[in-house]
Amino acid sequence: MNLKSRAAYAVFVLGAMGTAFGAGYGAHANRFPSQWRWPADASPTAPLTRTADGNVMVAAATADSKTPRVYKPDLRPYETLDEVRRAIKENFVSTKVDDVQITNGAIRGMLRSLGDRFTRYLPPDDYTEFLSSNKGEFTGIGARIDVQDDYAGSAQAKPFGASRPYIVEPIPGGPAEKAGLKRGDVILAVNGKSTADMSEDATVSFIRGTQGTPVSLKIERKLNNAKALRDIKYNTFDIQLTRDTIELNPVTLNWLPGNIAWMKLDEFNEKTDVEIGNALKQIKAGQDGASARGIIFDMRGNPGGLLTAAVDVGSRFISKGPIVFQRERNGEVRPLNAEPDKFMNLKVPIVVLVDGYSASAAEIVTGALKDDSAATVVGAQTFGKASVQVLVDLKNGGALVITTAKYLTPAKNDISDKGIMPDVVVAASPEDGASGRGAQLQKAVDVIKSKLAVPGTMTARAN
């Protein structure tokens, strides 16, 4: 099924969902066919009896009850959903039940039942922020955020085992970095609201807001790496940040001693391919007239992003063949091939730097360069997100992010939940976390130097 057909199918399914959940359904129910409406006399509210211990039980229906309980096992699912909605509206202790709120909750519940945490619902405001991020600009604290499942931290992190959002990487120059937030910091609350089992999108929506306004976070930071949970120490603290406009220029280029280019890529957004292309042109031109002798392509902390950007970036290093394979829901495996016109014909040793926060599109590019022998991979095992999502626009201004396929590396390796193991494994040092200039970067430099020492290695400027 192609993307257009898939989207059309999703829209059809969502149309049925909208019938069940749309705000104002009860007031306008007569517009729908009778077989779509729950009978007015159905599902009577059973009398409730409070017992001696204060609990409530439903009084059993008597044989001569005027409203006997009638079951309809052949009900359509959306009829039961509407029955539940009506029961909540008519019986819940709070009379201020918001149709939009319970609709959003029902949608999230349906998506959660699929067992795929990357399939999610974006309400209109979240979707707007999502699109802004992909364009490379948003208003917030300047931090990339992901969610850790089954988090067990300090006593202040109760309930234990809930998922929690954490900071993948503070964005250089943003409020988070200026306030001293670090990679791996767990967010326990936003403006006093617990983040237990809060999705990434929900966390982002609470954190983002108008430029110049404050946002308060409760942060938990691990202080050591003891093997036993009881021996791990934490620092839990509150911090207030002022939101600012964050412009995401995902590529940073620095030069290391020996004319080695250090190219850092933070994420895959709509600016990524152009900025990578410009950085590689600078690298080919060299520094102060001296040719580049090697490239360190640093994707540590890169959470991924647009699939199209991953294929574009991979094409800068690989001239032909698959950058990634996509395995569709019907089992079909199809390649997403390199775009020859983007190939940069680099003729120097390349090292790709990754860590446990390198995910999704970053893993696609890493897998492509590794399988093609276009680079040596150095660092720590990557995250292991090997799924492809599409966006389905909804009529309410929101969207669904739906996992539609899995991806395989060019060698057809499935890295789901296991990631990519580097060719050279190096644990991060404190300097790597603080500035990126630690043991992992030093090993990348050593690998390039070792390749330059091999006779026949191309070190001249590329044509």
N, C-alpha and C positions, 0 to 999 in steps of 0.2 A: 504494500500500500504506500503510495507516494505521500509527500508531506501535505499536499493540497487535499488529497482524499482523507488523510488522517485527521486533518484539522476539521474538515467537513463532518466527519463522523463524530469528533469530539463535540462540535457545536450542536449536533443532533442530540447527543446524550445530555449535554448541558441544558438543552431546551426542555427535556423531560424533567430535569432537576429543578429548573426554574418554575415549572408548573407546580411542583410540590412545595417549593420553598418561597416563592415570590412574595414580597411584602404586599400586604393587602389582599392576599388570596381569598381569605374568608369573606371579605366584603364584596368580592367580584366573582365568587365561585360559580354563579349561575351562567357565566360566560362559557364555561367548559361543558363538554358533553356529560350527560348524567352518569355514564359508566366511569368517569374520572372523578366523580364526587363521592365523598363518604356520605351515606344516608344520614339524614338529620336525626333519626331516632336510634342510631347505632351507638355502641359503646357507652351505655349510660354510666354515670358516676356511681360506683357502689358506695353504700353507706359505710362510714368509718367509725370504728369503736376504739376508744382509748382504754388500754388495759391498766391493771393495777400498777404495773411497773413504769407506766408512762409511755409505753410503746403504742403504736397504732396498728390495728389489723383491719382487714377488709371483712365486713360481715358477710357470711355465706349466704348465697341466694337461696331462698326457700322455694319449695315446690310450687307454691301458689303465688310466687312473685309476679307482679304485673310487668316487670321488665326482665324477663329471663335472659341469661347470658347466651348470646348466639355467636358462634365462631364461624369464620369464613377462611378456611385454610388456603383457598385459591386466590386470596387478595393479591393485587399487584403491589410491589414494594412501595411505590410512591403513595399508595393509599394509607399504608401503615404509618409512613413518615408524616403525612398530613394529620393522621389521627393523633400522633404524639404531639405535634405542634399545637393542635387544638386543645389537647388535655393540659398542656403547659399553660396556655393562655387563660384557660378557664379555672384552673385549680392551684397554680403555683402561688406561694405565700405572698410574693411581691406582685402587685398588679401592674408594675411598670416593666413588662416583658417586651423587649425590643425585637421585632421580627427580623431586623437585619442582623442583630447579634446572634440569635439562635440559628438563623440561616447560615451565617458564616461558620458557626460551630458545627453544624451538621455537615457542611461541605468539608471542613477540615477532618471531621470524624471519618467521612467516607474515604478521603484520600489517605488518612493514617491507616485505615484497614487494609490498604494495599501492601503494607510492609515495606514501603520504599520512602525513606526520609527525604529524598530529593524531589519527589512529586508533591507539590504544595499549591496552595491557593494564595493569590496576591490580591487583596482588596484594592480598590482604585488608588488610594493614596500610596500604598506600598508599590503598586505597579509603576506609578509615576516616578517614584524614587529609584526603582530598579532600572528603568529606562535611562534615567539621568546618569546612573552609575556606569552603565554600558557606554554612554557617550563620553564619559571621562570627567564628570563634574557633579558634585552634590554638596549639600549643606549638612554638616555633622561634626563629629569629633576627630575625624581623620584616622580611622582604624579599620582594618579588614577583620571581619568577624566570621567565625564558623561555630558549629555546635558539637560538643563532646557528649557522646552517649554514656549513660551509667556512671555519672560523676560521683565520686566519694571523696569529699574533702574534709574540712574541719567541722566542728560541731555546728558552726553557723551556716553550713551548706545543706542543712536538712531541708527536704527529705533526701536521704541518701539514695543513690541510684537513679535520680532524675537526670535528664539531659541538661546541660548548661552551656550557654554561649561563652566563647573565649576569644581573646584577641590573637589573631594569626600574625598580624604585623601592624605596628603603628606606622602611619604614612609620614614620611619625613616632612617636618615643618608644620604638622597639624597639631591641634590642641592636645590630642592624646600623647604624642611624643613629647611635647613641651611640658606636660604635667608629669612625665616620668613613667607612664604606663609601658608595659613590656610585653613582648611575645609570650604567649602562654597564660597571661593573666585571665582568670575566670571572673565573669560578671555575674554576681549573685543577685543583684537587684538594680533596677533602673527607676529613679525617682520614687524609691520605696516599694516598687512592685517587684515581687519575686520573679526570677527568670526560670524557675524550675519547669522543665519541659516546654519552655518557650522556644518557638522556632527561630531560625536565623532571621527570617523576614520580619517576624513580629518584634524581635529585639531591635533590629535596624529601624523599624518604624517608630519605636518608643525613643530611641536615641536621637534620631534626626529631627530637625525642626527649623525654626526661623533663625537666621544669622543673628548672633549677638545675645541669644537667650541661653540661660543656664540649663544644664542637665546633671543630675546627681547619680553617681554609680557606687555600688558596693562591690569592691574588688577583693578577690582572694588570690594570693600569690604563694606558690610553693617555694619553700626556702631550701629544701634539700631533696635528694633522690634516694632516700632509704628504701630498701626492698620491702620491709614490713610496713603496712599501712599505718600502724600505731606509732611508728618511728618518724613519719613524715611530719615536718613542721610547716606551718602556714602563717602568713601575715594577712589579716583581713582588715580592710580599712575603707573609709568613705572618702570620696573625692568629687569635687564639683568642677565641671568643665564648661567653657563657653563655646557654643556652636559657632562654626565658621564655614565659609565656602571653601571646599576642598577641590582643587583642580588636579586631576590624576594624569600626570605625565609619566606613563608607566616605565619608561626606559631611562636609565642613568648610565653614563659612560665615564669611566676613570681610566687612567693609565698607571700601571705598576712599573717598578724598576725592571729594566731589560726590555722595554717596549712591549709589554704584555697588556692587552686591552682587557679591562674588567667591565663587562656589559651586564647590568642588573635589570631584570624584567620583573616588575611587581605584579602585573595581572594582564589578562587578555581582554581588552576592550576595543572600541572602534578606532582608537588612536594607535593601537599597538603595532600593526604591520608597518604603517608609515614611519613611526619612530624607530622601529628596528631597522628598517631599510636605511634611514638617514644615519643611524649609528654605525651600521656596517660600512657605509660609504666613507665615513670618517676614519674607520679602522683601516680600510683599504688604502686611504690616502696617507696614513701613518701620522706620526707625531713629530713636529719640527723637522720634517723632511726625512725622518727615519722610518723605515718600514716596520709594520707590526710583526712581531715574531710569534704571536699566539693570541688566542681569544679564550677568556673565561666567561662562559655564558651562565650567569648566576640566576637560577629560578628558585632559590630557597625562599620559603614563605609565600610562594605564588599560589593562590587558591584556584587559579584557572579563570574561566570566563567563556568567551565566545568560541564555539567550535570552528567557525569560519576563520577567525583570527589565528587559531592553532594551525590550521592547514596553510594559511598564508605564511606564517613564521617558519614552519617546517620547510616550506618551499624555498626559503632564502638559503637553506643549507643543502637541500637535496633536489637534484634536477629532474628526476623522473621516478615513477613507481609510487606505491601507496605511502601516504603519511600516516594513515590509520585505516583500519577496516571497521565498518559499522555492521553489527549483526542485528537485523531487524526482528520484530516480534514473530514473524513467520519463519524464522530460521535462515533467511537469505543473508548472505554475507557479501557486502559490496565495498569496494575500495573508494576512499577519497584521495585522489592522486595529487601529486605535486604539480604546481603550476610552473611550467618551464620558464615563462617570462619573468618570474620573480627570483630565479636562481642567481646568487651573487658570486658564484665561482671562487669561493674563498680557498686559499692555498696555504693555510697555516694550521698548526695543531689547534684543536678545539677541545676544551673541557667543559662539560655541563655540571654545574653545582646544584644539588638538590638536598632536601631534607624531609622530615616527616610532615611538614606543612605544604609541600609541593603536591598539588592535586589537579585532577581533571585535565584541562587544556595543557597545563605544564607537564603532566605525565604523557600526554599525547606526543608533544614535541620531544620530550626526553626519550620515550620509547622509539620514536622514529629515528632519531640520531644514533641511538645505541644499536638498533637492529641493522641500520645501514652502515655501521662502522664509521660514521662521519664524526664521531666524538667519543671521548672517554668520559664516563659518568663517575663523579666523585661526590662523596657526602654520605647521607643517611638514607635508609629505605623511605620511599615516598608514601603518600597517604593511601592510595588504592581506590580512587573514585573512577570507575570505568563505565559510566552511564551517560547517555545523551538525552538531553531534554529539549522539548519544543515548547513554545509559548502559544497558548490558545486564547485569543482575545475574547472577553465576555462583554455582553451588551451593557453591563452595569459600569464599565470602565475598568474593571479588574481583569485578571487573567489567571489561567491555570498554567503551572509549570509541570509538564507531564513527561516522565521518563518513557521514551519510545524505543530506545535501542541500547545495546551495549557496544562498547568499542573494544577492538583488539589491536595490539601493536602490529607493525608490518610483518613480524614473524608469527603473527596470530597467537600471541600470548594474551591470556585473559588475566588482567592484574587486579580484578575486583577484590577489595578487602585485603590485598596483600602487597600492592604497590610494586615498584621497580627497585630491585636491589642494585646499588651502584657497582661499577667495576672495581672501584677502590672505596672501601667503607672507612669513613672517618667520623668519629663522634664529635659533636659540636663542643667548642670550648666557650667559656664565658665571653670571650672577645667576639666570637661569632654571633652570639645573641645580642651583644651591645652595639657593635659597629660592622659586623660582617667580616672583620679582618682578623680571623683567628686561625685555628688549626685546619679547618676545612679549606679556607682560601689558600693557606700556605701549601697544603698538599696539592691543590690544583696548580699552583705555580710550579711545584716540583715535578708534577706529571708533564707539564709543557716543556720544562727544561730537559727532562729525560728524553722526550721525543725529538727535541732539537739536536740532541747529542747523537741520534741514530743517523748513520750515513744515508744520504739520499732523501732526507726529510726536507720538504719544500718550506723555505723560510722567506723567500723573496716576496716582494709586493705582488699581489694578484693583478692580472691584466684585466 
